[in-house]
Amino acid sequence: MNVSRPQCNECGKDFSNQSALSKHKLIHSDERKFVCSLCSKAFKRQDHLNGHMLTHRDKKPFQCDVDGCDKTYCDQRSLRRHKENHHNAQQQQQQQQKFTFTFNRCIQYAPPQSSQQEPPPPPPPPLQSQQQLPS
């Protein structure tokens, strides 16, 4: 039995059920009928308005745990995005600085290389197949 999945006639994307398709179809509309009662910002979907309402909280319970950063956010997603955009770049820069420092220290304290280097030792002889011993 081949059951066809509901498909958007605007973009061709298919969905697991009709409800998901109905929610998706709103992205193709310019209508924004879900309006914030506090700031009048409008949204195409109710769940987007619900998420927006969190931004009006007095207390933002999601706090950045990076030393020296006192940023707080209304939801976990915003905190994660903050850390990815700000602290990941900082961590990469710090790791690069640490690597550069370590590399420079190694160069500084490495024994001097003679101008005439000895040739490398010859490679070991190839392994020969061993004869089977009677068991």
mmCIF file of the C-alpha atoms, coordinates in Angstrom:
data_MODEL
# 
_entry.id   MODEL 
# 
loop_
_atom_site.group_PDB 
_atom_site.id 
_atom_site.type_symbol 
_atom_site.label_atom_id 
_atom_site.label_alt_id 
_atom_site.label_comp_id 
_atom_site.label_asym_id 
_atom_site.label_entity_id 
_atom_site.label_seq_id 
_atom_site.pdbx_PDB_ins_code 
_atom_site.Cartn_x 
_atom_site.Cartn_y 
_atom_site.Cartn_z 
_atom_site.occupancy 
_atom_site.B_iso_or_equiv 
_atom_site.pdbx_formal_charge 
_atom_site.auth_seq_id 
_atom_site.auth_comp_id 
_atom_site.auth_asym_id 
_atom_site.auth_atom_id 
_atom_site.pdbx_PDB_model_num 
ATOM 1   C CA . MET A 1 1   ? 0.000  0.000   0.000  1.00 0.00 ? 1   MET A CA 1 
ATOM 2   C CA . ASN A 1 2   ? 1.546  3.327   -1.072 1.00 0.00 ? 2   ASN A CA 1 
ATOM 3   C CA . VAL A 1 3   ? 0.222  6.173   1.082  1.00 0.00 ? 3   VAL A CA 1 
ATOM 4   C CA . SER A 1 4   ? 1.037  9.605   -0.281 1.00 0.00 ? 4   SER A CA 1 
ATOM 5   C CA . ARG A 1 5   ? 2.142  12.258  2.161  1.00 0.00 ? 5   ARG A CA 1 
ATOM 6   C CA . PRO A 1 6   ? 0.518  15.704  2.184  1.00 0.00 ? 6   PRO A CA 1 
ATOM 7   C CA . GLN A 1 7   ? 2.522  18.037  -0.039 1.00 0.00 ? 7   GLN A CA 1 
ATOM 8   C CA . CYS A 1 8   ? 2.735  21.828  -0.272 1.00 0.00 ? 8   CYS A CA 1 
ATOM 9   C CA . ASN A 1 9   ? 1.540  22.984  -3.685 1.00 0.00 ? 9   ASN A CA 1 
ATOM 10  C CA . GLU A 1 10  ? 3.696  26.151  -3.374 1.00 0.00 ? 10  GLU A CA 1 
ATOM 11  C CA . CYS A 1 11  ? 7.140  24.609  -2.810 1.00 0.00 ? 11  CYS A CA 1 
ATOM 12  C CA . GLY A 1 12  ? 6.650  20.853  -3.125 1.00 0.00 ? 12  GLY A CA 1 
ATOM 13  C CA . LYS A 1 13  ? 7.767  20.020  0.421  1.00 0.00 ? 13  LYS A CA 1 
ATOM 14  C CA . ASP A 1 14  ? 5.968  17.017  1.867  1.00 0.00 ? 14  ASP A CA 1 
ATOM 15  C CA . PHE A 1 15  ? 4.778  16.477  5.435  1.00 0.00 ? 15  PHE A CA 1 
ATOM 16  C CA . SER A 1 16  ? 3.891  13.624  7.730  1.00 0.00 ? 16  SER A CA 1 
ATOM 17  C CA . ASN A 1 17  ? 0.340  14.876  8.286  1.00 0.00 ? 17  ASN A CA 1 
ATOM 18  C CA . GLN A 1 18  ? -2.191 17.482  7.171  1.00 0.00 ? 18  GLN A CA 1 
ATOM 19  C CA . SER A 1 19  ? -1.768 19.556  10.336 1.00 0.00 ? 19  SER A CA 1 
ATOM 20  C CA . ALA A 1 20  ? 1.950  20.019  9.688  1.00 0.00 ? 20  ALA A CA 1 
ATOM 21  C CA . LEU A 1 21  ? 1.185  21.031  6.093  1.00 0.00 ? 21  LEU A CA 1 
ATOM 22  C CA . SER A 1 22  ? -1.392 23.588  7.249  1.00 0.00 ? 22  SER A CA 1 
ATOM 23  C CA . LYS A 1 23  ? 1.109  25.138  9.657  1.00 0.00 ? 23  LYS A CA 1 
ATOM 24  C CA . HIS A 1 24  ? 3.761  25.210  6.919  1.00 0.00 ? 24  HIS A CA 1 
ATOM 25  C CA . LYS A 1 25  ? 1.471  26.933  4.388  1.00 0.00 ? 25  LYS A CA 1 
ATOM 26  C CA . LEU A 1 26  ? 1.475  30.045  6.585  1.00 0.00 ? 26  LEU A CA 1 
ATOM 27  C CA . ILE A 1 27  ? 5.082  30.778  5.583  1.00 0.00 ? 27  ILE A CA 1 
ATOM 28  C CA . HIS A 1 28  ? 3.942  31.404  2.001  1.00 0.00 ? 28  HIS A CA 1 
ATOM 29  C CA . SER A 1 29  ? 1.437  34.035  3.121  1.00 0.00 ? 29  SER A CA 1 
ATOM 30  C CA . ASP A 1 30  ? 2.164  37.682  3.869  1.00 0.00 ? 30  ASP A CA 1 
ATOM 31  C CA . GLU A 1 31  ? -0.626 37.779  6.438  1.00 0.00 ? 31  GLU A CA 1 
ATOM 32  C CA . ARG A 1 32  ? 0.537  38.281  10.021 1.00 0.00 ? 32  ARG A CA 1 
ATOM 33  C CA . LYS A 1 33  ? -2.566 37.854  12.115 1.00 0.00 ? 33  LYS A CA 1 
ATOM 34  C CA . PHE A 1 34  ? -0.873 37.011  15.443 1.00 0.00 ? 34  PHE A CA 1 
ATOM 35  C CA . VAL A 1 35  ? -0.031 40.363  17.068 1.00 0.00 ? 35  VAL A CA 1 
ATOM 36  C CA . CYS A 1 36  ? 1.839  41.000  20.319 1.00 0.00 ? 36  CYS A CA 1 
ATOM 37  C CA . SER A 1 37  ? -0.356 42.953  22.725 1.00 0.00 ? 37  SER A CA 1 
ATOM 38  C CA . LEU A 1 38  ? 2.719  44.582  24.312 1.00 0.00 ? 38  LEU A CA 1 
ATOM 39  C CA . CYS A 1 39  ? 4.688  45.869  21.324 1.00 0.00 ? 39  CYS A CA 1 
ATOM 40  C CA . SER A 1 40  ? 2.455  45.249  18.281 1.00 0.00 ? 40  SER A CA 1 
ATOM 41  C CA . LYS A 1 41  ? 4.979  43.010  16.528 1.00 0.00 ? 41  LYS A CA 1 
ATOM 42  C CA . ALA A 1 42  ? 3.073  40.621  14.248 1.00 0.00 ? 42  ALA A CA 1 
ATOM 43  C CA . PHE A 1 43  ? 3.712  36.989  13.347 1.00 0.00 ? 43  PHE A CA 1 
ATOM 44  C CA . LYS A 1 44  ? 2.448  34.492  10.798 1.00 0.00 ? 44  LYS A CA 1 
ATOM 45  C CA . ARG A 1 45  ? 2.122  31.704  13.371 1.00 0.00 ? 45  ARG A CA 1 
ATOM 46  C CA . GLN A 1 46  ? 0.798  31.497  16.929 1.00 0.00 ? 46  GLN A CA 1 
ATOM 47  C CA . ASP A 1 47  ? 3.808  29.511  18.151 1.00 0.00 ? 47  ASP A CA 1 
ATOM 48  C CA . HIS A 1 48  ? 6.119  32.288  16.901 1.00 0.00 ? 48  HIS A CA 1 
ATOM 49  C CA . LEU A 1 49  ? 4.101  34.857  18.886 1.00 0.00 ? 49  LEU A CA 1 
ATOM 50  C CA . ASN A 1 50  ? 4.289  32.591  21.944 1.00 0.00 ? 50  ASN A CA 1 
ATOM 51  C CA . GLY A 1 51  ? 8.075  32.464  21.651 1.00 0.00 ? 51  GLY A CA 1 
ATOM 52  C CA . HIS A 1 52  ? 8.224  36.235  21.191 1.00 0.00 ? 52  HIS A CA 1 
ATOM 53  C CA . MET A 1 53  ? 6.183  36.812  24.368 1.00 0.00 ? 53  MET A CA 1 
ATOM 54  C CA . LEU A 1 54  ? 9.076  35.331  26.356 1.00 0.00 ? 54  LEU A CA 1 
ATOM 55  C CA . THR A 1 55  ? 11.181 38.359  25.373 1.00 0.00 ? 55  THR A CA 1 
ATOM 56  C CA . HIS A 1 56  ? 8.904  40.586  27.447 1.00 0.00 ? 56  HIS A CA 1 
ATOM 57  C CA . ARG A 1 57  ? 9.640  38.741  30.706 1.00 0.00 ? 57  ARG A CA 1 
ATOM 58  C CA . ASP A 1 58  ? 11.135 40.815  33.515 1.00 0.00 ? 58  ASP A CA 1 
ATOM 59  C CA . LYS A 1 59  ? 13.412 37.954  34.500 1.00 0.00 ? 59  LYS A CA 1 
ATOM 60  C CA . LYS A 1 60  ? 15.466 36.168  31.891 1.00 0.00 ? 60  LYS A CA 1 
ATOM 61  C CA . PRO A 1 61  ? 16.344 32.825  33.506 1.00 0.00 ? 61  PRO A CA 1 
ATOM 62  C CA . PHE A 1 62  ? 18.956 31.578  31.025 1.00 0.00 ? 62  PHE A CA 1 
ATOM 63  C CA . GLN A 1 63  ? 22.307 33.053  32.043 1.00 0.00 ? 63  GLN A CA 1 
ATOM 64  C CA . CYS A 1 64  ? 25.607 32.704  30.206 1.00 0.00 ? 64  CYS A CA 1 
ATOM 65  C CA . ASP A 1 65  ? 28.062 30.684  32.314 1.00 0.00 ? 65  ASP A CA 1 
ATOM 66  C CA . VAL A 1 66  ? 31.237 31.995  30.647 1.00 0.00 ? 66  VAL A CA 1 
ATOM 67  C CA . ASP A 1 67  ? 33.490 33.874  33.095 1.00 0.00 ? 67  ASP A CA 1 
ATOM 68  C CA . GLY A 1 68  ? 33.026 37.625  32.839 1.00 0.00 ? 68  GLY A CA 1 
ATOM 69  C CA . CYS A 1 69  ? 29.837 37.427  30.774 1.00 0.00 ? 69  CYS A CA 1 
ATOM 70  C CA . ASP A 1 70  ? 26.652 38.530  32.510 1.00 0.00 ? 70  ASP A CA 1 
ATOM 71  C CA . LYS A 1 71  ? 24.251 38.153  29.577 1.00 0.00 ? 71  LYS A CA 1 
ATOM 72  C CA . THR A 1 72  ? 20.853 36.598  30.270 1.00 0.00 ? 72  THR A CA 1 
ATOM 73  C CA . TYR A 1 73  ? 18.231 35.319  27.864 1.00 0.00 ? 73  TYR A CA 1 
ATOM 74  C CA . CYS A 1 74  ? 14.560 34.439  27.882 1.00 0.00 ? 74  CYS A CA 1 
ATOM 75  C CA . ASP A 1 75  ? 15.060 31.004  26.331 1.00 0.00 ? 75  ASP A CA 1 
ATOM 76  C CA . GLN A 1 76  ? 17.666 28.280  25.910 1.00 0.00 ? 76  GLN A CA 1 
ATOM 77  C CA . ARG A 1 77  ? 17.861 28.755  22.139 1.00 0.00 ? 77  ARG A CA 1 
ATOM 78  C CA . SER A 1 78  ? 18.863 32.423  22.448 1.00 0.00 ? 78  SER A CA 1 
ATOM 79  C CA . LEU A 1 79  ? 21.529 31.563  25.025 1.00 0.00 ? 79  LEU A CA 1 
ATOM 80  C CA . ARG A 1 80  ? 22.932 28.826  22.783 1.00 0.00 ? 80  ARG A CA 1 
ATOM 81  C CA . ARG A 1 81  ? 23.026 31.212  19.805 1.00 0.00 ? 81  ARG A CA 1 
ATOM 82  C CA . HIS A 1 82  ? 24.830 33.839  21.954 1.00 0.00 ? 82  HIS A CA 1 
ATOM 83  C CA . LYS A 1 83  ? 27.474 31.334  23.025 1.00 0.00 ? 83  LYS A CA 1 
ATOM 84  C CA . GLU A 1 84  ? 27.991 30.080  19.469 1.00 0.00 ? 84  GLU A CA 1 
ATOM 85  C CA . ASN A 1 85  ? 28.330 33.601  18.054 1.00 0.00 ? 85  ASN A CA 1 
ATOM 86  C CA . HIS A 1 86  ? 30.433 35.178  20.795 1.00 0.00 ? 86  HIS A CA 1 
ATOM 87  C CA . HIS A 1 87  ? 32.214 32.645  22.960 1.00 0.00 ? 87  HIS A CA 1 
ATOM 88  C CA . ASN A 1 88  ? 33.095 29.988  20.371 1.00 0.00 ? 88  ASN A CA 1 
ATOM 89  C CA . ALA A 1 89  ? 35.007 32.622  18.407 1.00 0.00 ? 89  ALA A CA 1 
ATOM 90  C CA . GLN A 1 90  ? 36.773 33.708  21.615 1.00 0.00 ? 90  GLN A CA 1 
ATOM 91  C CA . GLN A 1 91  ? 37.677 30.114  22.495 1.00 0.00 ? 91  GLN A CA 1 
ATOM 92  C CA . GLN A 1 92  ? 39.080 29.496  19.025 1.00 0.00 ? 92  GLN A CA 1 
ATOM 93  C CA . GLN A 1 93  ? 41.149 32.674  19.264 1.00 0.00 ? 93  GLN A CA 1 
ATOM 94  C CA . GLN A 1 94  ? 42.455 31.679  22.718 1.00 0.00 ? 94  GLN A CA 1 
ATOM 95  C CA . GLN A 1 95  ? 43.367 28.195  21.476 1.00 0.00 ? 95  GLN A CA 1 
ATOM 96  C CA . GLN A 1 96  ? 45.188 29.718  18.507 1.00 0.00 ? 96  GLN A CA 1 
ATOM 97  C CA . GLN A 1 97  ? 47.107 32.065  20.832 1.00 0.00 ? 97  GLN A CA 1 
ATOM 98  C CA . LYS A 1 98  ? 47.973 29.153  23.143 1.00 0.00 ? 98  LYS A CA 1 
ATOM 99  C CA . PHE A 1 99  ? 49.190 27.081  20.181 1.00 0.00 ? 99  PHE A CA 1 
ATOM 100 C CA . THR A 1 100 ? 51.271 29.981  18.845 1.00 0.00 ? 100 THR A CA 1 
ATOM 101 C CA . PHE A 1 101 ? 52.814 30.558  22.288 1.00 0.00 ? 101 PHE A CA 1 
ATOM 102 C CA . THR A 1 102 ? 53.621 26.843  22.722 1.00 0.00 ? 102 THR A CA 1 
ATOM 103 C CA . PHE A 1 103 ? 55.046 26.598  19.202 1.00 0.00 ? 103 PHE A CA 1 
ATOM 104 C CA . ASN A 1 104 ? 57.225 29.675  19.727 1.00 0.00 ? 104 ASN A CA 1 
ATOM 105 C CA . ARG A 1 105 ? 58.478 28.298  23.063 1.00 0.00 ? 105 ARG A CA 1 
ATOM 106 C CA . CYS A 1 106 ? 59.385 24.995  21.392 1.00 0.00 ? 106 CYS A CA 1 
ATOM 107 C CA . ILE A 1 107 ? 61.342 26.844  18.710 1.00 0.00 ? 107 ILE A CA 1 
ATOM 108 C CA . GLN A 1 108 ? 63.045 29.014  21.324 1.00 0.00 ? 108 GLN A CA 1 
ATOM 109 C CA . TYR A 1 109 ? 64.249 26.068  23.417 1.00 0.00 ? 109 TYR A CA 1 
ATOM 110 C CA . ALA A 1 110 ? 64.874 23.519  20.671 1.00 0.00 ? 110 ALA A CA 1 
ATOM 111 C CA . PRO A 1 111 ? 68.497 22.406  20.331 1.00 0.00 ? 111 PRO A CA 1 
ATOM 112 C CA . PRO A 1 112 ? 70.242 24.097  17.431 1.00 0.00 ? 112 PRO A CA 1 
ATOM 113 C CA . GLN A 1 113 ? 70.243 22.146  14.213 1.00 0.00 ? 113 GLN A CA 1 
ATOM 114 C CA . SER A 1 114 ? 73.580 21.648  12.482 1.00 0.00 ? 114 SER A CA 1 
ATOM 115 C CA . SER A 1 115 ? 73.816 22.989  8.987  1.00 0.00 ? 115 SER A CA 1 
ATOM 116 C CA . GLN A 1 116 ? 74.937 19.571  7.785  1.00 0.00 ? 116 GLN A CA 1 
ATOM 117 C CA . GLN A 1 117 ? 72.288 17.091  8.700  1.00 0.00 ? 117 GLN A CA 1 
ATOM 118 C CA . GLU A 1 118 ? 73.035 13.410  8.721  1.00 0.00 ? 118 GLU A CA 1 
ATOM 119 C CA . PRO A 1 119 ? 71.119 11.380  6.184  1.00 0.00 ? 119 PRO A CA 1 
ATOM 120 C CA . PRO A 1 120 ? 68.230 9.399   7.605  1.00 0.00 ? 120 PRO A CA 1 
ATOM 121 C CA . PRO A 1 121 ? 68.896 5.746   8.461  1.00 0.00 ? 121 PRO A CA 1 
ATOM 122 C CA . PRO A 1 122 ? 68.085 3.206   5.745  1.00 0.00 ? 122 PRO A CA 1 
ATOM 123 C CA . PRO A 1 123 ? 64.653 1.616   5.896  1.00 0.00 ? 123 PRO A CA 1 
ATOM 124 C CA . PRO A 1 124 ? 64.378 -1.820  7.520  1.00 0.00 ? 124 PRO A CA 1 
ATOM 125 C CA . PRO A 1 125 ? 64.497 -4.835  5.192  1.00 0.00 ? 125 PRO A CA 1 
ATOM 126 C CA . PRO A 1 126 ? 61.110 -5.985  3.884  1.00 0.00 ? 126 PRO A CA 1 
ATOM 127 C CA . LEU A 1 127 ? 59.356 -8.654  5.898  1.00 0.00 ? 127 LEU A CA 1 
ATOM 128 C CA . GLN A 1 128 ? 59.614 -12.076 4.360  1.00 0.00 ? 128 GLN A CA 1 
ATOM 129 C CA . SER A 1 129 ? 56.767 -14.477 4.650  1.00 0.00 ? 129 SER A CA 1 
ATOM 130 C CA . GLN A 1 130 ? 57.443 -16.998 7.353  1.00 0.00 ? 130 GLN A CA 1 
ATOM 131 C CA . GLN A 1 131 ? 57.330 -20.668 6.505  1.00 0.00 ? 131 GLN A CA 1 
ATOM 132 C CA . GLN A 1 132 ? 54.584 -22.686 8.087  1.00 0.00 ? 132 GLN A CA 1 
ATOM 133 C CA . LEU A 1 133 ? 55.904 -24.796 10.922 1.00 0.00 ? 133 LEU A CA 1 
ATOM 134 C CA . PRO A 1 134 ? 54.413 -28.273 11.283 1.00 0.00 ? 134 PRO A CA 1 
ATOM 135 C CA . SER A 1 135 ? 51.981 -28.426 14.155 1.00 0.00 ? 135 SER A CA 1 
# 
